[in-house]
């Protein structure tokens, strides 16, 4: 761990205060940006989830081509079972 050497005679009492304030401001800004980034990532993930849900509903939802094919397959399968008896 290193220690900051401070020469009060040449630089004055405010030099150290400015250093500390700048360091704390940088720390606060970093934390703010990190929080903002996490919120943006969460928002982006939520938007991606909504799009994925929409695509899934279009693919296998009511009235979709996949649902029509499945119903046709079920109807044909039932017809074959009925004819087989």
N, C-alpha and C positions, 0 to 999 in steps of 0.2 A: 504494500500500500504506500502510495507516495503522498507527501505533504506539500501543500502549496506554500511556497516561500513568498512572503509579503513584505515589501519594503515600504513601510508607512512614511518614512522621511521623504522619499522621492516621488511617490505616486499619489499620496494623499489617501484619506480614509474612504473616499467614495469609489476608488478603483476596485476594491474587494467587493463592495456592495453591488457594483455593476456586474462583476463576474458572476456572483451568486444569482442575481436576478436574471441574467441571460441564461444561465444554466437551468434554473427552475422554469423559465419560459420555454426553453427548448424541450424540457421534460414534459411539461403540460401540453405542448403542441404535438409531441410524439404520441402521447396518450390519446389526445383528441383525434388524431388521424387514425390511430389503431381502432378506436371505437367506431369511427365513421366507416372505415374499411369493413369491419365486421358487419355493420348494419347494411352496407351496400351488398356484401356477399349474401346475407340473409335474404334481402329483397330479391337479388338475382336468382337465388335458389327457389324462392317462392314463385317467381315468374316462370322459371323453367318447369316447376312442378305443375303449374296451371296449364302450360302448353302441353306437357306430357299427358295430363289427364284429358285434355280436349282431344288429342290425337288418339288416345286409347278409346275414348267414347265413340269417336268417329269410326274407328276400326272394328270394334266389337259391340257397339251399343245397339239399341233398338233401331231397326230399319237399316242397319249397315249391311254391306255385301257379305261379310262373314256370317252374320246372323241369318241372312237369307239362305246361304249355302248350307248352314247347319240345319235349318228347318227343312230344307229340301232333302237333305240326307236322312233326317229322322223320318220324314214322311215316306221316303222310298224304303227305308229299313222296315217300317211298320207294315207297308204294303207287302213286302216280301215275306214277313212273318205271317201275315194273314193268309197269303196265298199258299204258304207252305203247310198250313194246318189242314 
